Amino acid sequence: MLACVFWTVPEPTERRYLVRLLTSLGRTAKRQVLKNPILRKMFGEQIRWSAGNKLVTCLRNNRIDLVVDIGANVGQTQELLRDYGYSGDILSIEPGDEAHAVLLEKSVADSRWAIAPRMAIGAEVGRSRINIARASDLSSLLTASPTLRATYPGSEAIRTEEVEIVPLDEILEPYWSRYESIFVKVDTQGFEEAVLDGARDSLRRIAGIQLELSLVELYEGEPNYLGVLRRLSELGFEPHLILETNFSFHLRRQVQFDLVAFRSGSQPK
């Protein structure tokens, strides 16, 4: 619809309006902008400074050819990466039964997108129960804290599901010989420390990692963000990008952010 209204590159005043408009658009509308060459040109500056473009820029600089998406939910990361031009392979891992079924259905349209069997990633092989939240992207192996339940009503668990737990080291073993540079995204709703505990070998070999970290306790027993930052630093990673994720108007503060880190000494290529 926008393409019918704007056919030329707008003047500066119009561009400022378009920047505000793009910021306010929903995800579906943003994807249409990204797919349309005319609209991409009009929204060029806003696209350039968007979180998705910054992330893909980092991936390209570090020659990432495999993104491992742990806690993929229904494929939001795959959509984001493809929208902003990442064309390498993606391996999605998801423990929720319904979300996993959605991934399998959607992946048919992307030949470079593989879906692992339904599982959770943790410190060691085993089985556990995952709390499936009303908002499925808030599902976790941990229990939602009173703060999270008060802030995001969708975090309320509506059922539990039994799921197999597998260490990341075991999952990635077949991939080292096939890829030059692997990036791991971890979005496990408070279970990040267990993921890192099961990735001791992988953390010495991957090129980069993305973690969603909490500034307040949203899940009972989740790691403190400062401890995770120190751990990554000791492993030789340094922050390359910090992305805002969740702001709580209930608490009137930022409650989560995404840290994107790569091996120390990474330089533009």
MOJOZI-V349847 format. One record per backbone hydrogen bond with DSSP energy under -0.5 kcal/mol. NH is the residue of the N-H (numbers start at 1). CO is the residue of the C=O. Records with the same first field share a line. If there is no record, write none. Layout:
NH = CO, CO
This chain:
4 = 1
5 = 1, 2
6 = 2
7 = 5
15 = 11
16 = 12
17 = 13
18 = 14
19 = 15
20 = 16
21 = 17
22 = 18
23 = 19
24 = 20
25 = 21, 22
30 = 26
31 = 27
32 = 28
33 = 29
34 = 30
35 = 31
36 = 32, 33
37 = 35
40 = 36
41 = 37
42 = 38
43 = 39
44 = 41
47 = 43
48 = 44
49 = 45
50 = 47
54 = 50
55 = 51
56 = 52
57 = 53
58 = 54
59 = 55
60 = 56
61 = 57
62 = 58
63 = 60
64 = 59
65 = 181
66 = 181
67 = 89
68 = 66, 183
69 = 67, 91
70 = 68, 185
71 = 69, 93
72 = 69, 93
75 = 72
76 = 72
79 = 75
80 = 76
81 = 77
82 = 78
83 = 79
84 = 80
85 = 82
86 = 81
89 = 65
90 = 112
91 = 67
92 = 90, 114
93 = 69
100 = 96
101 = 97
102 = 98
103 = 99
104 = 100
105 = 101
106 = 102
107 = 103
108 = 104, 105
109 = 106
110 = 107
113 = 110
114 = 90, 112
116 = 92, 114
119 = 94
120 = 164
122 = 166
126 = 165
128 = 163
130 = 161
131 = 140
132 = 130, 159
133 = 131
134 = 156
135 = 154
136 = 134
138 = 135
139 = 136
140 = 131
145 = 218
149 = 145
150 = 146
151 = 147
152 = 148
155 = 152
156 = 153
158 = 132
159 = 132
161 = 130
163 = 128
165 = 126
166 = 120
169 = 198
170 = 167
171 = 167
172 = 168
173 = 169
174 = 171
175 = 172
176 = 172, 173
178 = 175
179 = 175
183 = 66
184 = 208
185 = 68
186 = 184, 210
187 = 70, 185
191 = 188
195 = 191
196 = 192
197 = 193
198 = 194
199 = 196
200 = 197
203 = 199
204 = 201
205 = 202
206 = 202
207 = 182
208 = 182
209 = 261
210 = 184
211 = 259
212 = 186
213 = 211, 257
215 = 255
216 = 255
218 = 216
220 = 143
222 = 219
225 = 214
228 = 224
229 = 225
230 = 226
231 = 227
232 = 228
233 = 229
234 = 230
235 = 231
236 = 233
237 = 232
238 = 262
240 = 260
241 = 260
243 = 258
245 = 256
246 = 256
247 = 245
248 = 253
249 = 247
252 = 248
253 = 248
255 = 246
256 = 246
257 = 213
258 = 243
259 = 211
260 = 241, 258
261 = 209, 259
262 = 238
263 = 207
264 = 236
266 = 263
